[in-house]
Amino acid sequence: MSRAVGFEVSGDQRIGEGGHLVLRRLALRLLRDDGSRTKEGSWDFVERPMGLDAVVVALWRRMPQVEVLVRSGARVPLHFGRPEKPARFLFPELVAGILEPGDDVAERAAGEVMEEAGLQVSAGAVARLGPPMFPTPGMCAEQFHFVSCEVPADAAAHPPAGDGSPFEEGAQLEWVALDEALARCKRGEIQDLKTEVALRRLREKLT
């Protein structure tokens, strides 16, 4: 049986340039290892000009049990992109942010911690939590880079001014025991994929 080994592109266009996201539409065929080609098909996917990848930060402290910082904020697509409305207005997840071209992952993580949690950490305190992953490879080539950072037990997270976006306003911060945060994932109270992956990797690292 033949297998796919490449692509033959016959059309390439970008739709909606100038915004935060761009729709890229390709017309293409798969190339088989026997030299044949499939029929032509189309594939739409999303590009983000300001930065393709993102960093996900598991901030934690010992109290003496391990606690992680959960940030709940507004996520517009959940309110307008699905037929049913979300159970709660604010969406709980870990601190995360876009990696712009040329960014160092640890430095960007430290910057996001300050922007979203009001905590100052050094890039040297940021540790990788395993390899990056593709969350939606059929729709976007974005990778999530998972990191963790321990902060002092008396660290007081507080909502800072944000990055200038109006949608940062009203975010809530909560220190949650790591086991409870994982239980919330299991119960469907935390429904963010990147958050559950990071929490599970942190649990594995600490045990």
C-alpha positions as a Markdown table, in Angstrom:
| # | Residue | x | y | z |
|---|---|---|---|---|
| 1 | Met | 0.0 | 0.0 | 0.0 |
| 2 | Ser | 1.4 | 3.4 | -0.9 |
| 3 | Arg | 1.9 | 6.1 | 1.7 |
| 4 | Ala | 1.8 | 9.9 | 1.6 |
| 5 | Val | 5.2 | 11.5 | 1.5 |
| 6 | Gly | 4.6 | 15.2 | 0.6 |
| 7 | Phe | 2.3 | 17.9 | -0.8 |
| 8 | Glu | 1.8 | 19.5 | -4.2 |
| 9 | Val | 0.3 | 23.0 | -3.7 |
| 10 | Ser | -1.7 | 24.5 | -6.4 |
| 11 | Gly | -3.3 | 27.5 | -4.6 |
| 12 | Asp | -2.4 | 29.6 | -1.5 |
| 13 | Gln | -4.3 | 32.6 | -0.2 |
| 14 | Arg | -4.6 | 34.5 | 3.1 |
| 15 | Ile | -7.9 | 35.9 | 4.2 |
| 16 | Gly | -8.4 | 38.6 | 6.8 |
| 17 | Glu | -4.9 | 40.0 | 6.9 |
| 18 | Gly | -4.5 | 43.0 | 9.3 |
| 19 | Gly | -6.2 | 41.4 | 12.3 |
| 20 | His | -5.0 | 39.3 | 15.1 |
| 21 | Leu | -5.6 | 36.0 | 13.2 |
| 22 | Val | -5.4 | 35.2 | 9.5 |
| 23 | Leu | -7.2 | 32.3 | 7.7 |
| 24 | Arg | -4.9 | 30.6 | 5.2 |
| 25 | Arg | -6.5 | 28.5 | 2.5 |
| 26 | Leu | -4.5 | 26.0 | 0.5 |
| 27 | Ala | -5.5 | 24.0 | -2.5 |
| 28 | Leu | -3.2 | 20.9 | -2.7 |
| 29 | Arg | -2.7 | 17.2 | -3.3 |
| 30 | Leu | -0.9 | 14.5 | -1.4 |
| 31 | Leu | 2.1 | 13.0 | -3.1 |
| 32 | Arg | 2.4 | 9.2 | -2.7 |
| 33 | Asp | 5.7 | 7.3 | -2.5 |
| 34 | Asp | 4.8 | 5.5 | -5.8 |
| 35 | Gly | 4.8 | 8.8 | -7.6 |
| 36 | Ser | 1.0 | 9.1 | -7.9 |
| 37 | Arg | -1.1 | 12.0 | -6.5 |
| 38 | Thr | -4.4 | 12.2 | -4.8 |
| 39 | Lys | -7.2 | 14.4 | -6.1 |
| 40 | Glu | -7.1 | 18.0 | -5.2 |
| 41 | Gly | -8.6 | 19.2 | -1.9 |
| 42 | Ser | -8.6 | 22.3 | 0.2 |
| 43 | Trp | -7.5 | 23.0 | 3.7 |
| 44 | Asp | -8.1 | 26.0 | 5.8 |
| 45 | Phe | -6.1 | 26.8 | 8.9 |
| 46 | Val | -5.4 | 29.7 | 11.2 |
| 47 | Glu | -2.2 | 31.7 | 11.4 |
| 48 | Arg | -1.3 | 34.3 | 14.1 |
| 49 | Pro | 1.1 | 37.0 | 12.7 |
| 50 | Met | 2.1 | 38.4 | 16.1 |
| 51 | Gly | 3.5 | 35.0 | 17.3 |
| 52 | Leu | 2.7 | 31.4 | 16.5 |
| 53 | Asp | 3.4 | 29.6 | 19.8 |
| 54 | Ala | 2.4 | 30.2 | 23.4 |
| 55 | Val | 3.9 | 29.5 | 26.9 |
| 56 | Val | 1.8 | 27.9 | 29.7 |
| 57 | Val | 3.1 | 28.6 | 33.2 |
| 58 | Ala | 2.3 | 26.4 | 36.2 |
| 59 | Leu | 3.0 | 28.8 | 39.2 |
| 60 | Trp | 3.2 | 26.9 | 42.4 |
| 61 | Arg | 4.0 | 27.2 | 46.1 |
| 62 | Arg | 4.3 | 24.9 | 49.2 |
| 63 | Met | 1.7 | 25.7 | 52.0 |
| 64 | Pro | 2.8 | 23.0 | 53.1 |
| 65 | Gln | 0.7 | 21.2 | 50.4 |
| 66 | Val | 1.5 | 22.2 | 46.9 |
| 67 | Glu | -0.8 | 25.0 | 45.6 |
| 68 | Val | -1.1 | 26.3 | 42.0 |
| 69 | Leu | -2.3 | 29.6 | 40.8 |
| 70 | Val | -5.5 | 29.5 | 38.7 |
| 71 | Arg | -6.5 | 32.6 | 36.7 |
| 72 | Ser | -10.1 | 33.0 | 35.6 |
| 73 | Gly | -10.7 | 35.6 | 32.8 |
| 74 | Ala | -13.0 | 36.3 | 29.9 |
| 75 | Arg | -12.7 | 34.1 | 26.8 |
| 76 | Val | -14.8 | 35.7 | 24.0 |
| 77 | Pro | -15.0 | 32.6 | 21.7 |
| 78 | Leu | -16.7 | 30.5 | 24.4 |
| 79 | His | -19.6 | 33.0 | 24.6 |
| 80 | Phe | -20.0 | 33.6 | 20.8 |
| 81 | Gly | -18.5 | 30.6 | 19.1 |
| 82 | Arg | -20.7 | 27.8 | 20.5 |
| 83 | Pro | -24.5 | 27.2 | 20.5 |
| 84 | Glu | -24.6 | 26.8 | 24.2 |
| 85 | Lys | -23.5 | 29.4 | 26.7 |
| 86 | Pro | -20.7 | 28.6 | 29.2 |
| 87 | Ala | -21.8 | 27.7 | 32.8 |
| 88 | Arg | -19.8 | 30.6 | 34.2 |
| 89 | Phe | -18.7 | 33.9 | 32.7 |
| 90 | Leu | -15.0 | 33.7 | 33.7 |
| 91 | Phe | -12.9 | 30.8 | 32.4 |
| 92 | Pro | -10.3 | 29.2 | 34.7 |
| 93 | Glu | -6.9 | 28.3 | 33.4 |
| 94 | Leu | -3.2 | 28.8 | 34.1 |
| 95 | Val | -1.2 | 31.9 | 33.3 |
| 96 | Ala | -0.3 | 31.8 | 29.6 |
| 97 | Gly | 0.8 | 34.1 | 26.8 |
| 98 | Ile | 1.9 | 34.4 | 23.2 |
| 99 | Leu | 5.5 | 33.9 | 22.3 |
| 100 | Glu | 6.4 | 36.7 | 19.8 |
| 101 | Pro | 9.2 | 36.1 | 17.3 |
| 102 | Gly | 12.6 | 36.1 | 19.0 |
| 103 | Asp | 11.2 | 35.6 | 22.5 |
| 104 | Asp | 13.1 | 33.4 | 25.0 |
| 105 | Val | 10.5 | 31.0 | 26.5 |
| 106 | Ala | 11.7 | 31.5 | 30.1 |
| 107 | Glu | 11.9 | 35.3 | 29.8 |
| 108 | Arg | 8.4 | 35.4 | 28.2 |
| 109 | Ala | 7.1 | 33.2 | 30.9 |
| 110 | Ala | 8.4 | 35.6 | 33.6 |
| 111 | Gly | 6.9 | 38.5 | 31.7 |
| 112 | Glu | 3.5 | 36.8 | 31.6 |
| 113 | Val | 3.6 | 36.1 | 35.3 |
| 114 | Met | 4.1 | 39.8 | 36.0 |
| 115 | Glu | 1.4 | 40.8 | 33.5 |
| 116 | Glu | -1.3 | 38.3 | 34.6 |
| 117 | Ala | -0.5 | 37.6 | 38.2 |
| 118 | Gly | 1.5 | 40.6 | 39.5 |
| 119 | Leu | 4.3 | 38.4 | 40.7 |
| 120 | Gln | 8.0 | 39.0 | 39.9 |
| 121 | Val | 10.0 | 35.9 | 39.0 |
| 122 | Ser | 13.3 | 35.5 | 37.3 |
| 123 | Ala | 13.7 | 33.7 | 34.1 |
| 124 | Gly | 16.3 | 31.5 | 35.8 |
| 125 | Ala | 13.6 | 30.1 | 38.1 |
| 126 | Val | 11.4 | 28.9 | 35.2 |
| 127 | Ala | 11.8 | 25.2 | 34.4 |
| 128 | Arg | 10.5 | 23.3 | 31.4 |
| 129 | Leu | 7.7 | 20.8 | 31.9 |
| 130 | Gly | 8.5 | 18.4 | 29.2 |
| 131 | Pro | 8.3 | 18.9 | 25.4 |
| 132 | Pro | 6.0 | 21.3 | 23.6 |
| 133 | Met | 2.7 | 20.0 | 22.2 |
| 134 | Phe | 0.4 | 20.8 | 19.3 |
| 135 | Pro | -3.1 | 21.4 | 20.8 |
| 136 | Thr | -5.1 | 21.7 | 17.5 |
| 137 | Pro | -2.9 | 20.5 | 14.6 |
| 138 | Gly | -5.9 | 20.3 | 12.2 |
| 139 | Met | -6.7 | 24.0 | 12.6 |
| 140 | Cys | -3.4 | 25.8 | 13.7 |
| 141 | Ala | 0.3 | 25.0 | 13.8 |
| 142 | Glu | 0.6 | 26.6 | 17.3 |
| 143 | Gln | 2.7 | 24.8 | 19.9 |
| 144 | Phe | 2.2 | 25.1 | 23.7 |
| 145 | His | 5.5 | 25.3 | 25.7 |
| 146 | Phe | 4.9 | 24.1 | 29.3 |
| 147 | Val | 6.9 | 25.5 | 32.1 |
| 148 | Ser | 6.7 | 25.7 | 35.9 |
| 149 | Cys | 8.0 | 28.2 | 38.5 |
| 150 | Glu | 8.0 | 27.9 | 42.3 |
| 151 | Val | 7.3 | 31.1 | 44.2 |
| 152 | Pro | 7.6 | 31.8 | 48.0 |
| 153 | Ala | 4.9 | 30.5 | 50.2 |
| 154 | Asp | 3.9 | 34.1 | 51.1 |
| 155 | Ala | 3.7 | 35.2 | 47.5 |
| 156 | Ala | 0.6 | 37.4 | 47.1 |
| 157 | Ala | -0.7 | 37.3 | 43.6 |
| 158 | His | -2.9 | 40.2 | 42.6 |
| 159 | Pro | -4.5 | 41.2 | 39.3 |
| 160 | Pro | -2.1 | 43.8 | 37.7 |
| 161 | Ala | -3.0 | 46.4 | 35.2 |
| 162 | Gly | -2.7 | 43.8 | 32.4 |
| 163 | Asp | -1.3 | 44.3 | 28.9 |
| 164 | Gly | -3.7 | 47.0 | 27.8 |
| 165 | Ser | -6.4 | 44.8 | 26.4 |
| 166 | Pro | -9.9 | 45.6 | 27.8 |
| 167 | Phe | -10.5 | 41.9 | 28.0 |
| 168 | Glu | -7.9 | 41.5 | 30.8 |
| 169 | Glu | -10.2 | 43.5 | 33.1 |
| 170 | Gly | -11.9 | 41.6 | 36.0 |
| 171 | Ala | -9.8 | 38.5 | 36.0 |
| 172 | Gln | -9.7 | 36.6 | 39.2 |
| 173 | Leu | -6.7 | 34.8 | 40.8 |
| 174 | Glu | -7.0 | 31.9 | 43.2 |
| 175 | Trp | -4.4 | 29.6 | 44.9 |
| 176 | Val | -5.7 | 26.1 | 44.7 |
| 177 | Ala | -4.2 | 22.9 | 46.1 |
| 178 | Leu | -2.7 | 20.9 | 43.2 |
| 179 | Asp | -4.8 | 17.8 | 43.9 |
| 180 | Glu | -8.0 | 20.0 | 44.0 |
| 181 | Ala | -7.1 | 21.6 | 40.7 |
| 182 | Leu | -6.7 | 18.2 | 39.1 |
| 183 | Ala | -10.0 | 17.2 | 40.7 |
| 184 | Arg | -11.7 | 20.2 | 39.2 |
| 185 | Cys | -10.4 | 19.1 | 35.8 |
| 186 | Lys | -11.9 | 15.6 | 36.4 |
| 187 | Arg | -15.3 | 17.2 | 37.4 |
| 188 | Gly | -15.3 | 19.5 | 34.4 |
| 189 | Glu | -15.0 | 22.7 | 36.4 |
| 190 | Ile | -11.6 | 23.4 | 34.7 |
| 191 | Gln | -12.1 | 22.6 | 31.0 |
| 192 | Asp | -8.8 | 24.0 | 29.6 |
| 193 | Leu | -6.7 | 21.4 | 27.9 |
| 194 | Lys | -3.3 | 23.1 | 28.3 |
| 195 | Thr | -4.1 | 23.7 | 32.0 |
| 196 | Glu | -4.8 | 20.0 | 32.7 |
| 197 | Val | -1.7 | 18.9 | 30.8 |
| 198 | Ala | 0.5 | 21.3 | 32.7 |
| 199 | Leu | -1.0 | 20.3 | 36.1 |
| 200 | Arg | -0.4 | 16.6 | 35.4 |
| 201 | Arg | 3.1 | 17.2 | 34.3 |
| 202 | Leu | 3.7 | 19.3 | 37.5 |
| 203 | Arg | 2.3 | 16.5 | 39.6 |
| 204 | Glu | 4.6 | 14.0 | 37.9 |
| 205 | Lys | 7.6 | 16.3 | 38.3 |
| 206 | Leu | 7.0 | 16.8 | 42.1 |
| 207 | Thr | 6.4 | 13.1 | 42.8 |
